[in-house]
Amino acid sequence: MILRDEAATEDVGRRLAGILRAGDVVTLSGPLGVGKTALARAVLHALGHSGDVPSPTFAIVQPYEELNPPVWHVDLFRVERESELEELGLDSAADSVLLVEWPERAGGGWADALRLALEFDQGGARRLTAVVPPSWQDRWPPR
């Protein structure tokens, strides 16, 4: 899927928000500046968060428990070893949605995750590709 501009990225985020369920994991891969946080921000706003959505690069985990379903926005960019993941308490988010940026830092975790990858395309556009596990096949792509 080609995302021509930020509005297209926001549209995908809004549609994704409409199909999320508690316990879902969505991973967001791609280089710096490609729009991972912009996509996560659109999801959070579509679910009703009205405040700022900072990148959780330094906090690593930013919970949004007031949303339905609750969302944990996770940025693993600064994680250097898989052993550090235990300290984050991500297993406590079983009743929440996990939006995980830089999932490759977690090794092979989250087998049932919807795996979204963004890459730069021509003219400032972004290319979004998805690896869709069986648990998501009736929901992706969102309409």
C-alpha positions, 0 to 999 in steps of 0.5 A: 500500500502506498501512503502518499502523504501524512493524511494517508498515514493518518487514515490507515491509523484511524482504520486500524484503530477501528479493528483493534481488540484487547490483546492485539499486538501491532509491530511497526518497523522501518527506518528513522523518520518513516512515520512509525510514530505518526501511524501510532499517533493516528491510532491513539487519536482515533481511539479517543486520546486528545492530548499529545502523543510523544514518541516513547523513545526515552520512556520506552513504554507509554501506556494509554489506559483510559482508551478502549481498548487500552494501548501501550505504545512501545519504542524499543529503539534504545533496547540493546539486549532482549534480556532488557525486555523483561524489565519493561513488564510488557506481559502485564499488557495482556488486556491492552493493545501493544503498538511496538516500534522497532520490534526487531530489538525483541528478537522473534517475539509476538508470533501473532502480531500484525507486522507492519513495515514502512519504507520510504518510496518515491516523492516523499511517499511511504510504502506500507507492507503487512505480514498478516497472521491467521488471527488477523486475516479476517480484519486486515486490511481495515476498511 
